Every structure is written in C-alpha cells, then in structure tokens.
Amino acid sequence: MKMRSTKVASIGLSGLLALAFGLSACGSSSSNSSSDTAAVKQAWTSFFSGSTSAADKIKLLQNGQEFSQIINEATGLAISKTSSATVSKVVVNSPTSATVTYSIDLGGKPALQNQTGTAVRVNGSWLVGDSSFCALLALEGQSVPACSSAASSTAG
C-alpha cells in the first residue's frame, strides 16, 4: 500500500479533496428550488475552497466523520490551499437530493472540468454527497473504508 499523502500530492487530488473539505453549511428548511440551488452551489464551492478548515469540511460532507483521517491529511498539503470549485449547474431532484455539475481548479489551473456529483440535504443543510467525494478518491486510486458504506447509503 502506498502512502496516501504522497500519492495524493503527486496527482493533485489532495487539492480536490481540500476543495471538497471547504464546504460551508448551507441550506434552508424551505423547499424553494432557487434557494436550494443557491445553497447547493455555496456548499460545493465552500467545500472545495482551499481556505476552509478540515473541521468545517468534515462537518459539511455527508458522513464526514467517517472521512476525517483523509480530510485532515489532504488539508495539510500545500497544494490543498490553492483549490477552488465552480458549480455550473444544479438540478434539484427532490427535497433531499441534487445533481451538481462542477469544475475544480488547483493553483488557478483546471484540474477537473464538467464533473457530475451529488448534493444531499441532511437536517436542513445541503452537503457534498459522500459518493461524490468517494468518486474523487477513486480517481486518485484511493480506497477508503467509508466509501464502501457510502455506496450503499447513497441510494436513499
């Protein structure tokens, strides 16, 4: 098994993860679609912001506590501080689920473009879906035990 931080840094996923960790708690108790769209966009851009603390990223990722080790590792990497995300489209599928089209930059340069992910509303706040985070980890070749449970919990 290779060391995570070395592998993450070599491909730049640490920046993606750090971006993911920057999520802000957003959401409203209303079912207003435009409010939901804005909350989802804010959640995703904040989660992927290099300036967001690991603690906040953990709070703002669906089942974030299960990913705390990798979030803390990635957030500590220098490249993570330069990450950002842009959300180009949000489709609210239900009161608790949305599809997100997003792009990620590292150091101001495109790293991933026009990716599709999920947002979920938990306790009134929109969060980055753990299945999306696991998909980013998979791009890096990372295997995280929490991703096994994420695959089964995403269905609901």
Secondary structure, DSSP 8 states (H G I E B T S, - for coil): ---HHHHHHHHTHHHHHHHHTT---B--SS--HHHHHHHHHHHHHHHT-TTS-HHHHHHHBTTGGGGHHHHHHHHTSGGGGGEEEEEEEEEEEETTEEEEEEEEEETTEEEEEEEEEEEEEETTEEEE-HHHHHHHHHHHT---HHHHHHHHHTT-
